[in-house]
Amino acid sequence: MAFIKKYILPIAIVLGLLLHNICASLAFLIPYLIFLILFLTFTAVDLRRLRMKRIDVMLLAYQVSMAAGCYLLLTHIGCEKVIAEGVMMASLTPVAASSTVVACMLGAHRETMTGYAIIGNLGIAVVAPLFFTLIGHHPEYSLGTSYILMLCKIGSTLALPFFLALVLQVAFPKVNQAVARYTSWSYYVWAVAFLLTIGQTMHFIIDRGRDNISLILVLGLLALVFCFGQFILGRQIDPHYGDRVSGAQLMGQKNSAIGIWMCITFLSPLSSVFMAFYSIFQNLYNSWQIARFKKVEKD
């Protein structure tokens, strides 16, 4: 089991790249896997004790201000709009709901990760429609329609496992304790979701990039810079909040599936390639972090 846990992510990456067609056809399973990951994670946290913290406010303010600043700057200096939208989404996309799995393996505080996974996703669901309405790609989507679409998309995978776990903790604490013993299984469920995501992402890049090679390369390079930049910047939170790992993961690990969906639905569809590349880079970085952490832990 230790061998499988050590190499499961590199194996998932290779299989995802080789079997991208199959992974793309099975991508409909990802929301159900995320639901299971979150449910197992939430049962291990006393949800009644969750409160909004200063780090939550700071991270949400950063996401919104950085998204607006990058978009305005890039459009002002004459960059193609699809590039400006892609970079904007690097900040505006909410934190991956499954980020708790990786972060806790690296020593993050579970309560910090869980709290912002909820607050950050709901906060972006409130703010993002304002961005999309102002940019105005799809005038057929009113502000109200955008809000409904966002809340339904995020709520279906985030709110349901949260409330189910909360009901168990309040009404059936013994059942919750029994389920919580299987929290470690969330890593393997996440690995399967990761495999499907990598394959779907590669399939998406190949499909979208055939006629836009030069633009695809620019989007990929910028995604690389922004991905690692956000992880590095997130680590600087440590002196103020005392949780360096959580800061890095909350700022750097994005819900790329939501990001891609937002690009396709509300922005230039080609801008979604930026988040597709971002997904690959963040998962490669997480794989490296886990491997390094296991090596240090073993030594």
N, C-alpha and C positions, 0 to 999 in steps of 0.2 A: 504493500500500500504506500509506503514512503517513497519508493521508486516512481510509482505512478504519479504521486502528488508532485514530485520534483520535476518531472518531464511532461506533464500533461499539457501545459500551455504551449511549449514548442511543438508538440505533436499536433495540437489543435490548429496552430498557425499553418503548418505544412499541409495538413489535410484540408483546411479551409481554402488554401490557395489552389490545391490540385483538384478539389471537388467543388469548385465554386458554383457550377450549374446545379448540382444536387442540393447544396446548401441554400441557394436562392429559392429553390422549390419548397424547402422545408422552413423557410424564414417565418412562416405564419405561427410557428411554435414558440418564437422568441418571447412574445408577451406573456405566455403561460409560464415559461421558465422564469422570467423576471418576477412574476407574481409569486411563484414558489420560493424564490430566493428571498424576496422581501418578507414573506410570511414567516419563514424560518428565522430571519434576522430579527424581526420585530418581537417574536416570542421570547427572545433572549434579553430584551430590554424592557425595563419598567416604563411603559409608555405614559403612565400617569404622571411621571416625574419630568417629562420633557418640557422644557421652557425655551423661549427664544432668548439667545445669548447675544452678546456684543459681536462675537465672531460671525454670527448669522447675518446681522445687519450689515457688517462690514463687507462680507463676501457678496451679498446681494447688491449692495451699492456699487461695488467694484464691477460686477458683471454688467449692470445697466449702464454705468458711466463709460466703461471701456468700449462697450458695443456701440454706443452713440458716438463717442469720440473717434473711434477707428473709421466708422462709416463716413462721418462728416469730413474727416481729414483726407481720406482716400478719394472721395468724390470731388473734393475741393482742388486737389492737385492733378485731377484729370485721369485717374485710374478707371479702367473699365468697371461698370457698375456691378458686373457679376463677381469681380474680385472683391470689391468693397462689401458686397453682401456676404460673401464667403467668410471674410475676416470678421465681419460683425457677428456672424453666427458662432465663431470660435469663443466669443465671450457670452453671447446671449443664450446659447444652448444650456439647459439646466444640467446639474450634476447627475451623473449616472446613478440610478436608483440602486444598482448593484455594487456601487463603489465601496460600500461598507465591507464587503467580503474581502477585497484586496487590502483595504486600509487596515482592517483589524489583524490580518496576517502579518502586517508590517509594524504593528504596535500602536495603532491609532486608538483613540478613545471611542468606543462603540456609541456612546450617547451623543457625542459631538457629531459623528458621521450620520447617525440616524436622524438627529434633529434637523440638520441642514438638508438632508436628502428630502425631507418632507417640506420644510419651509422654503428651500430654494426652488424646488419644482413648482410649488403653488405660487410662489412669488413671480417666477418667470411667466407662468400661465396668465397672470394678471397684467404684467408689463408688456410682454411680447406683442400682443395684438395692437398696442399703440404704435409700435415700430412699423408693423406691417401696414397699418392704415395710412401712416404718414408717407411711407415709401410709395404706396399706391400702385403696385403691380396689378392687383386684381380688384378693381372697383366694384365687382359683383359681390365681394365679401364686405359686408358692413362691419362696424366695430363689434356689434353684438354677436354677429355670426362668428367672427374670429374668436371671441371669448368662448362661445359655446364649443367650437371645434377644439380649442386648446384644452379646456377643462375636461372635456370628454376623453381626449387622447391621454392626458396625464392622469386623470382620476381613475381610469379603468385599471391601470397597473399599479398605482400608488395608494389610492384611498381605500380600495377594497381589502388588500392584505392588512393595511393598518387597522381598519375598524374590526376585521375578523380577529386579529391578534388581541386588540383591546377588549373585545367581548370575552375572549377566553380568559384574559388576565383578571377581569372583573367578576365574571360569572362562573368560570370553570378553571380556577387556578391550578388544580392538579393536572388537568388535561394540558394546560399551557406548559407546566413543568415537564411533562412527558414529551411534548413536541420539542421543547427547547433543547432537550438532550441531543437532538439530531441537527443542531445548528451547523455543525462542521460539514454536513452534507451539502450545504449551500455552495461550497467551493466547487464541488464536482458538477453541480447543476449549472453554476456560472461558467465552468469550462465548456460544457455543451453549448450554452448560449453564445459563448465566445467563438466557438468553432463555426456556428451558423452565421454569426455576425461578420466574421472575417470573410467567409465564403460569399455571403451576400454582398459585402462591400466590394470585394474584388470583381464580382460579376457586374456590379453597378458601375464601377469605374471603366471596365472594358466596354460596356454597353454605351455609356455616355461619352466616352472619350475618343471614339473612332475618328470623328471629323474635327476635333479641336485639340490636337496633340500639344501645340505650343501653350495654349491656355491651360490645359490640364497640368502640364509641367509646372507652370507658375503657381497654380493653386496648390499643387502637391508640395512645392518648396515652402510656400508661406504657411501651409498647415504644419509642416515639420517645425518651423521656427516658433509658431504660436503655441504648439503643443508643449514643447520642452520649456518654452519661456514661461508658460503658466504654471507648470509644475515647479520650476525654480522659484518663481515669484511667491507661490503658495508657501514654500518653506520659510520665507522671511516672516511669516506670521508668528513663528515660535517665540521670539522675544516678548511679544505682547500677550499671547494667549496660551503658551506653554504646550502646544500640541502640533509639533512640526509636521508630522506625517499626515494628520487630518487636514491641515492647511493645504498641503501639496495635492492631496487626492481630491479634496473638495473643489479646488480651483482648476486642477488639470484634467480630471477624469470626467468626460462629458457623456451625456445620454445621446450618443451619436444617432441612434434610430429616430429619436424625437427631432434632432437637428436636421437630419436628412428630410424627414417628413415636412418640417416647417418650410424648408427651402423649396421643396417641390410644390407645396400647397400654396404658399403665400409670396414667394420670391421667384427669381430666375431659376428654373430647374437645374441649370448647369452649375449653379453655386453650390448645389448639394454635393458635388464632387469634393469640395473642400472638406466637408464634414466626413465624407467617406475616407479620405486620406487621413484625417485627424484620428478617426477610429482605429486605423491600422497602427499609426505611430503611438497612440496612447496605450494600446494593448501590447505592443512590442516593448515599450518602456516598462509597463507593469510586469511583464514576463521577466525582464532583466532585474527589476527590483526584487521580485520574489526569489529568483535564483541566487542573487547576491545575499539576501537576507538569510536564506537557508544555509548558505555556505558559512556565513559569519556565525550563525547559531550553532552549526555543527562544530566549528573550530573552538 
